C-alpha cells in the first residue's frame, strides 16, 4: 500500500479507535452502575444476548454481510469463545468491586500477557529489550495492587485473571481474523459466551423496575456494541502500533467518569503504576512493528 494511502487509512483507524475508547469507557462505568442493582453474571448475559440481536438485525438489513460469515476453524472459535467468556465474567466482576481506574489499568496488561503466551506457545521469540519491558510492566501491576498488608486489594486478582484469559484470546484472534473474519469471530464469541452464561445467570435472574439500573444496562449494551464495532473498524484500517497508544485514553476517561458518577479518586500508586504499565505496553507494541521485533 502506498505511503499516502496508509497514512489516510491510519487516520481513519485513529478515528474509529477514539470511538472505541469512548465506548469502552462508558461500558466500564455502566457495568459499575448496573452492578449496584444486578448480579454481574446477569449483566454479562444481557450484553451478549442483545449484541446477538443487533448482529442479527444488521445482517437482515445488509444481506451482503452473510457472505462474510464463515467458520473454517470451529475448534478455534470454540476455544476462543470460552476464553472470552471467562475474561468477560472476571472483568465485569472486577469492575463491580474494584476502583474503576485501577481496574482499567489492570485490563491494560492484556497485551503483556499475550506476548508471554505467544512465547510459551512457540509463536514468538523475544530478546532482552522486550523481556525487560514485560518485567517493567509487571512491576507497574504490583504497584497498582499496592501490596502492603494494610491496603492490598485481593479482588484485583480477578482483573489480572481477566487479562490473562483475554491475552490468550488475543493470540488466537490473529489467525481467526485472517481466515474467518471479524464478524464471524464476533458472532461465535457472543454465542459461546451466552451459552456459558445462561446457567450461571439463571439462578440470579430478575426483572428490575429500577429506572436507574435499566438506564445503566441500556448504556452498557449500546456502548458495548459501539466498542466492538469500532474495534473491528480501527484494526481494519490502521496498524496496531498506531492504535495502541490511543487505547490508553480510556484510563483517563474512566478515571474521570468514576469521579463524576461514583466519587472515586484514584490512589497515587494507581497513577504511578499506570504510567509504568502504559509505557511498557506501548514499547512492546512498537517493537512488534519494527525490525527490532525480536530484540
C-alpha positions in Angstrom: 0.0 0.0 0.0 1.4 3.4 -0.9 2.6 5.6 2.0 0.0 8.3 1.5 -2.8 5.7 1.4 -1.5 4.1 4.5 -1.4 7.4 6.2 -5.1 8.1 5.2 -6.0 4.6 6.5 -4.2 5.2 9.7 -6.2 8.4 10.3 -9.5 6.5 9.7 -8.3 3.9 12.1 -7.5 6.5 14.7 -11.0 8.0 14.5 -12.5 4.6 15.0 -10.1 3.9 17.8 -11.3 7.0 19.6 -14.9 5.9 19.3 -13.8 2.5 20.7 -12.2 4.3 23.6 -15.4 6.2 24.3 -17.4 3.0 24.0 -15.1 1.1 26.3 -15.0 3.8 28.9 -18.8 4.2 29.0 -19.2 0.5 29.1 -16.9 0.1 32.1 -18.6 2.8 34.1 -22.1 1.4 33.2 -21.1 -2.0 34.4 -20.4 -0.5 37.8 -23.7 1.4 37.7 -25.7 -1.7 36.7 -24.0 -3.9 39.3 -25.5 -1.7 42.0 -28.8 -3.5 41.3 -28.0 -6.6 39.2 -25.6 -9.5 39.5 -22.7 -9.2 37.1 -23.5 -12.7 35.6 -26.9 -11.4 34.6 -25.3 -8.2 33.2 -23.0 -10.3 31.0 -26.0 -12.3 29.8 -27.9 -9.1 28.8 -24.9 -7.8 26.9 -24.3 -10.9 24.9 -28.0 -11.5 24.2 -28.6 -8.0 22.9 -25.4 -8.0 20.9 -26.6 -11.1 19.0 -29.9 -9.4 18.4 -28.1 -6.4 17.0 -25.9 -8.5 14.7 -29.0 -10.4 13.5 -30.8 -7.2 12.6 -27.7 -5.9 10.9 -27.4 -9.0 8.8 -31.0 -8.7 7.8 -30.6 -5.1 6.8 -27.3 -5.6 5.0 -27.6 -9.0 3.2 -24.0 -8.8 1.8 -22.7 -9.4 5.3 -23.9 -13.0 5.1 -21.1 -13.7 2.7 -18.6 -12.7 5.4 -19.8 -15.3 7.8 -17.7 -18.5 7.8 -16.4 -20.9 10.4 -13.5 -22.7 8.8 -11.9 -23.3 12.2 -14.7 -24.4 14.5 -12.4 -25.7 17.3 -10.5 -22.4 17.4 -13.8 -20.5 17.6 -14.9 -22.7 20.4 -11.7 -22.3 22.4 -11.6 -18.5 21.9 -15.3 -18.2 22.8 -14.7 -20.0 26.1 -11.6 -17.9 26.9 -13.5 -14.7 26.2 -16.5 -15.8 28.3 -14.1 -16.3 31.3 -12.5 -13.0 30.6 -15.8 -11.1 30.4 -17.2 -12.6 33.6 -14.0 -11.9 35.6 -13.7 -8.4 34.0 -17.3 -7.4 34.8 -17.0 -8.7 38.4 -13.8 -6.7 38.8 -15.5 -3.6 37.6 -18.2 -4.1 40.2 -15.8 -4.3 43.2 -12.5 -2.6 42.3 -11.9 1.1 41.9 -12.7 1.8 38.3 -9.4 3.5 37.4 -7.4 0.6 38.9 -9.5 -1.9 37.1 -8.9 -0.2 33.7 -5.2 -0.2 34.3 -5.2 -3.9 35.2 -7.0 -4.7 32.0 -4.2 -2.8 30.1 -1.9 -5.7 31.0 -3.6 -8.0 28.4 -1.0 -7.2 25.6 1.8 -8.1 28.0 0.2 -11.5 28.8 -0.5 -12.0 25.1 3.3 -11.6 24.4 4.2 -14.1 27.2 1.6 -16.6 26.0 2.9 -16.3 22.4 6.4 -17.1 23.6 5.3 -20.0 25.7 3.4 -21.5 22.7 6.4 -21.0 20.5 4.8 -18.5 18.2 7.2 -15.7 19.0 10.7 -15.2 20.2 11.8 -12.2 22.2 15.1 -10.8 23.2 16.4 -8.7 26.1 14.5 -5.5 25.4 11.0 -7.0 25.2 11.8 -9.2 28.2 12.8 -6.2 30.2 9.6 -4.3 29.1 7.5 -7.2 30.3 9.2 -7.2 33.7 8.7 -3.5 34.0 5.0 -3.9 33.1 4.7 -6.4 36.0 6.3 -4.0 38.4 3.7 -1.4 37.4 1.0 -4.0 38.1 2.3 -4.7 41.5 2.4 -1.0 42.3 -1.3 -0.7 41.2 -2.2 -3.6 43.5 -0.4 -1.8 46.4 1.0 -5.0 48.1 1.1 -3.9 51.7 -0.5 -5.9 54.5 -2.8 -2.9 55.3 -4.3 -2.0 51.9 -3.8 -4.8 49.4 -7.0 -5.4 47.4 -7.1 -9.2 46.6 -10.1 -8.5 44.4 -7.7 -7.1 41.8 -6.6 -10.7 41.2 -9.8 -11.1 39.2 -8.8 -8.3 37.0 -5.4 -10.0 36.3 -7.3 -13.2 35.6 -9.5 -11.4 33.1 -6.4 -10.0 31.3 -4.7 -13.4 31.2 -7.8 -15.0 29.5 -8.0 -12.0 27.2 -4.3 -12.4 26.4 -4.9 -16.0 25.3 -7.8 -14.8 23.1 -5.7 -12.1 21.5 -3.1 -14.7 20.5 -5.9 -16.7 18.8 -7.6 -13.7 17.3 -4.7 -13.0 14.8 -5.3 -16.3 12.9 -9.1 -16.3 13.2 -9.3 -12.8 11.8 -7.3 -13.8 8.8 -9.2 -16.9 8.0 -12.8 -16.3 9.1 -13.0 -12.5 9.5 -14.0 -10.3 12.4 -17.8 -10.7 12.0 -17.6 -14.4 12.3 -15.4 -14.1 15.4 -17.8 -11.7 17.0 -20.7 -14.0 16.4 -19.0 -17.1 17.7 -17.7 -15.2 20.8 -21.2 -13.9 21.6 -23.0 -17.3 21.0 -20.5 -19.3 23.0 -20.3 -16.7 25.8 -24.1 -16.7 26.0 -24.4 -20.5 26.2 -21.8 -20.5 29.1 -23.6 -17.6 30.8 -27.1 -18.9 30.7 -26.7 -21.5 33.5 -24.7 -19.0 35.6 -27.2 -16.2 35.2 -30.4 -18.3 35.6 -30.2 -18.6 39.4 -29.8 -14.8 39.8 -32.3 -13.8 37.1 -34.6 -10.9 38.0 -36.6 -8.2 36.3 -35.7 -4.9 37.8 -38.1 -1.9 37.8 -35.4 0.5 39.0 -35.2 3.1 36.2 -31.6 4.0 37.0 -30.4 0.3 36.8 -32.3 -0.1 33.5 -30.6 3.0 32.1 -27.2 1.8 33.1 -27.9 -1.5 31.5 -29.0 0.1 28.2 -25.9 2.3 28.2 -23.8 -0.8 28.7 -25.4 -2.7 25.8 -25.3 0.3 23.3 -21.8 1.4 24.1 -20.6 -2.3 24.2 -21.8 -2.7 20.6 -20.2 0.6 19.6 -16.9 -0.5 21.2 -16.9 -3.9 19.4 -17.8 -2.5 16.0 -15.3 0.4 16.4 -12.5 -2.1 17.4 -13.1 -4.1 14.2 -13.0 -1.0 12.0 -10.0 0.5 13.8 -7.9 -2.6 13.2 -9.2 -2.9 9.7 -7.8 0.5 8.7 -4.8 1.2 11.0 -1.8 -0.6 12.2 -1.9 -1.9 15.8 1.2 0.2 16.7 -0.8 3.3 15.7 -3.9 2.3 17.7 -2.2 1.1 20.9 -1.3 4.5 22.4 -4.9 5.8 21.8 -6.4 2.9 23.8 -4.9 4.2 27.0 -7.0 7.4 26.8 -9.7 5.2 28.3 -7.8 5.1 31.6 -8.2 8.9 31.8 -11.8 8.8 30.8 -12.8 6.0 33.1 -11.0 7.7 36.0 -12.9 11.0 35.2 -16.2 9.2 34.9 -15.6 7.3 38.1 -15.0 10.6 39.9 -18.1 12.3 38.4 -20.6 9.4 38.9 -19.2 7.5 41.9 -16.9 10.0 43.7 -13.9 7.7 43.2 -10.4 9.3 43.5 -7.5 7.1 42.3 -4.7 6.5 44.7 -1.2 7.9 43.9 0.0 4.3 43.4 -2.6 3.9 40.7 -1.1 6.8 38.7 2.4 5.6 39.1 1.6 2.0 38.1 -0.5 3.3 35.2 2.4 5.2 33.8 4.7 2.2 34.0 2.3 -0.3 32.5 1.3 2.0 29.7 4.9 2.8 28.8 5.9 -0.9 28.8 3.0 -2.0 26.7 3.4 0.7 24.1 7.1 -0.2 23.9 6.3 -3.8 23.3 3.7 -3.0 20.7 6.0 -0.7 18.8 8.7 -3.3 18.7 6.3 -5.7 17.1 6.2 -3.4 14.1 9.9 -2.6 13.7 12.9 -4.6 12.5 13.8 -5.0 16.2 10.8 -7.2 16.9 12.9 -10.0 18.4 15.1 -7.7 20.5 
